[in-house]
Amino acid sequence: MRSFFIVVEVSYERLATIFKALSDETRLHIIDMLSCNELCAADILASFNLSQSTLSYHMKILIDAGVVNSQRNGLWTRYSINEETFGDILDILPRLYKTKDECICAQIKYCRLDEHEKEA
């Protein structure tokens, strides 16, 4: 099992990139569409009132963040969810907001609980 501190320390920048990619309504809609099946750009465009270039912009952000995979096949590019990235997100999220034995808060002086507060 990976150590919490190593994963988080290495991944804050990566998580921020992923969350930025997912912070757009259109991109969230695309992710929802891809959760059912891989799709080509034409399939995705059919659900939006977007130009091809605008869709390409959104797809580039998702691909660069590692959220979506793309596979070129001739003239067509097929897009799919990057299962590994979503697995990492699901693995790390509970560790970010739950108190744990090796919590990063213990390293911050003003966050440390006094011994009598821990026992209460």
GIVENZI-V973305 format. One line per field, one symbol per residue. ss: DSSP state (A for helix, B for strand, O for the rest). Layout:
# GIVENZI-V973305
ss=???
This chain:
# GIVENZI-V973305
ss=OOOAAAAAAAAAAAAAAAAAAOOOAAAAAAAAAAOOOOBBAAAAAOOOOOOAAAAAAAAAAAAAOOOBBBBBBOOBBBBBBOAAAAAAAAAAAAAAAOOOOOOAAAAOAAAOOOAAAAAO
